[in-house]
């Protein structure tokens, strides 16, 4: 395929950015989107130009590092991560716009790379459990009802890619935060920090500058791991419970 790429280029966080247009040819439909960008960068390097900076790591849809807005959609036109998006989703001659996540809490580092350390700070605020040192207990030592285990596992699938924030018109991180809260709060191992966890993580989320949630649902639609929208309501319930308990 021969494609026209319009890519956001920005030298650093303080420099102004703009879309730059490139032509790439000989793109196989079996290539992933990131492999297509690798091809573009090889051509840019051979021409003596600065390659396009973009985040990637495992390229297996697990790590959450890949983070591109493609033709206006977080991760592109298919329900998957950018690294698992293949060029067969596009047609020969297409023009493709490639941009970074757009959110005040995700400042651009360079080109398509954004700083998502705000997610790390939300996790640090409460995404942990109390664990005594010593020999690990047997896996069956603490029984967990299957509905609770399924609920926890569903939310544990969040890879922290930030697509929910990029897709939200408000730039909200409620889906991400709710996934991390609900994952631990439903398990007996997470019970000691149940109240402080949700209060601290929501407080940290707000301090990072994410927008407010209005339940538009774009976050759940864009999530490549299928974190459900009711996750937010479940976290709100946990937050109200913790707030009332703290006032007693």
C-alpha positions in Angstrom: 0.0 0.0 0.0 0.9 3.6 -0.5 -0.2 5.9 2.3 -0.2 9.6 3.2 0.7 10.1 6.9 0.0 13.3 8.7 2.0 13.0 11.9 2.2 15.4 14.9 5.8 16.6 15.3 6.9 18.5 18.5 10.5 18.9 19.4 9.9 19.1 23.2 7.3 20.0 25.8 7.9 23.7 25.4 8.1 23.9 21.6 5.1 24.5 19.4 3.9 21.4 17.4 2.4 20.9 14.0 1.3 18.2 11.7 3.9 17.1 9.1 3.0 15.1 6.0 4.9 12.0 4.8 4.4 9.5 2.0 5.2 5.9 2.7 5.1 3.1 0.0 5.4 -0.6 0.0 3.4 -1.1 3.2 2.2 -4.7 3.7 -1.3 -5.3 5.0 0.2 -7.7 7.4 2.3 -5.1 9.1 1.3 -3.7 12.5 0.7 0.0 12.7 4.0 0.4 14.7 5.9 -1.6 12.0 4.5 0.9 9.5 5.9 3.7 11.6 9.2 1.9 11.8 9.3 1.9 8.0 8.7 5.6 8.0 11.5 6.2 10.6 13.9 4.1 8.5 13.2 6.3 5.5 13.6 9.5 7.7 16.9 8.3 9.1 18.3 7.4 5.7 17.3 10.9 4.5 19.1 12.5 7.5 15.9 13.6 9.2 14.8 13.2 12.8 12.7 10.0 13.3 9.2 10.2 14.8 9.3 9.5 18.5 6.5 7.2 19.7 6.0 4.9 22.8 6.2 1.1 22.5 7.5 -1.8 24.4 6.2 -5.4 24.3 4.2 -4.9 21.1 1.9 -7.7 22.3 -1.0 -5.7 23.6 0.0 -6.2 27.2 2.2 -3.4 28.5 0.0 -0.4 27.5 2.9 1.7 26.3 1.7 2.3 22.7 -0.5 5.4 22.8 -1.6 7.0 19.5 -4.7 8.7 18.3 -5.3 7.5 14.8 -7.8 9.3 12.6 -9.4 10.7 15.8 -9.7 7.4 17.6 -7.6 6.3 20.5 -5.7 3.2 19.3 -7.3 3.5 15.9 -10.4 2.1 14.2 -10.4 -1.4 15.8 -11.0 -2.5 19.4 -7.4 -3.2 20.2 -4.1 -1.6 21.1 -2.1 0.4 18.6 0.6 -2.4 18.4 -2.0 -5.0 17.6 -3.7 -2.8 14.9 -2.7 -4.1 11.5 -2.6 -2.2 8.2 -5.3 -4.3 6.7 -7.6 -2.0 8.6 -6.7 0.7 6.1 -7.0 1.0 2.3 -4.4 1.8 -0.4 -4.1 5.5 -0.8 -5.6 6.4 2.6 -4.6 9.5 4.5 -3.9 8.7 8.1 -3.7 11.3 10.9 -1.4 10.3 13.8 -1.5 12.3 17.0 -0.5 11.9 20.7 -3.0 11.5 23.6 -4.5 14.9 24.2 -5.0 15.7 27.9 -3.5 18.4 30.2 -2.5 15.6 32.6 -0.5 13.9 29.8 2.0 16.6 28.6 3.8 15.9 25.3 7.4 14.9 25.8 8.3 14.7 22.1 6.2 14.1 18.9 3.8 11.3 19.8 5.3 10.5 23.3 3.4 11.8 26.3 4.3 11.8 30.0 1.8 9.4 31.8 3.5 9.5 35.2 0.3 10.9 36.6 -1.1 7.3 36.4 1.9 6.1 38.4 1.2 8.6 41.1 -2.4 7.5 41.3 -1.3 4.0 41.8 1.3 5.1 44.4 -1.5 6.8 46.4 -3.4 3.6 47.1 -2.9 0.8 44.6 -1.3 -1.7 47.0 -2.2 -4.1 49.8 -0.8 -4.9 53.2 1.4 -8.0 52.9 3.3 -9.5 55.8 6.8 -10.6 55.1 7.9 -14.2 55.2 6.8 -17.2 53.3 4.0 -16.7 50.8 0.7 -18.2 51.9 -0.8 -21.1 50.0 -3.0 -19.9 47.1 -6.1 -21.4 48.7 -5.5 -20.1 52.2 -7.9 -17.1 51.7 -11.1 -18.3 49.9 -12.5 -15.7 47.4 -16.0 -16.2 46.1 -16.1 -16.7 42.4 -18.2 -13.6 41.6 -15.7 -11.5 43.5 -12.7 -13.2 41.8 -14.3 -12.6 38.3 -15.0 -9.0 39.2 -11.5 -8.4 40.4 -9.9 -10.2 37.4 -12.1 -8.1 35.0 -10.7 -4.9 36.4 -7.2 -6.2 36.8 -7.0 -6.4 33.0 -6.5 -2.7 32.8 -3.0 -2.0 31.2 -2.9 1.7 32.0 -2.5 2.8 28.4 -4.6 6.0 28.9 -7.0 5.4 26.0 -9.9 6.2 28.3 -8.4 9.6 29.0 -7.6 10.3 25.4 -11.2 9.4 24.3 -13.0 11.3 27.0 -14.2 14.7 26.0 -13.3 15.9 29.5 -10.0 14.2 29.8 -11.2 12.2 32.8 -9.2 9.3 34.4 -12.2 7.8 36.2 -12.2 4.5 34.3 -8.5 3.9 35.0 -8.8 4.8 38.6 -12.0 2.8 39.1 -10.3 -0.3 37.6 -7.5 0.0 40.1 -9.7 0.6 43.0 -12.3 -2.1 42.2 -9.6 -4.7 41.5 -8.3 -4.6 45.1 -11.4 -3.4 47.1 -13.4 -6.5 46.3 -10.7 -8.9 47.5 -10.2 -9.8 51.1 -6.5 -9.0 50.7 -7.4 -5.4 49.9 -9.8 -5.0 52.9 -7.3 -3.2 55.3 -6.9 -0.2 52.9 -10.4 -0.3 51.5 -11.5 3.2 52.6 -8.2 5.0 52.4 -7.4 3.5 49.0 -10.4 5.0 47.2 -10.2 8.3 49.0 -6.4 8.7 48.4 -6.5 7.6 44.8 -9.5 9.8 43.9 -7.8 12.8 45.6 -4.6 12.1 43.7 -6.5 11.8 40.4 -8.1 15.2 41.0 -4.8 16.8 41.9 -3.2 15.6 38.6 -5.6 17.8 36.6 -7.8 15.2 35.0 -11.2 16.4 34.0 -14.5 15.4 35.7 -16.5 12.4 34.6 -20.0 13.0 33.0 -20.5 9.3 32.0 -20.4 9.9 28.3 -19.1 6.3 27.9 -16.3 7.1 25.4 -13.8 5.7 27.8 -15.3 2.3 27.9 -15.8 2.3 24.2 -12.1 3.0 23.6 -10.7 0.7 26.3 -8.8 -2.1 24.5 -9.3 -4.4 27.5 -13.0 -3.9 27.9 -13.1 -2.3 31.3 -16.9 -1.8 31.7 -18.5 1.6 32.3 -20.3 0.5 35.5 -16.9 0.2 37.0 -17.1 4.0 37.6 -20.4 3.7 39.4 -18.9 0.9 41.6 -16.0 3.2 42.5 -18.4 6.1 43.3 -20.2 3.7 45.7 -16.9 2.8 47.3 -16.0 6.5 47.6 -19.4 7.4 49.2 -19.0 4.5 51.7 -15.5 5.6 52.7 -16.6 9.2 53.0 -19.5 8.4 55.3 -17.3 6.1 57.4 -14.6 8.8 57.7 -17.2 11.3 59.1 -18.3 9.1 61.9 
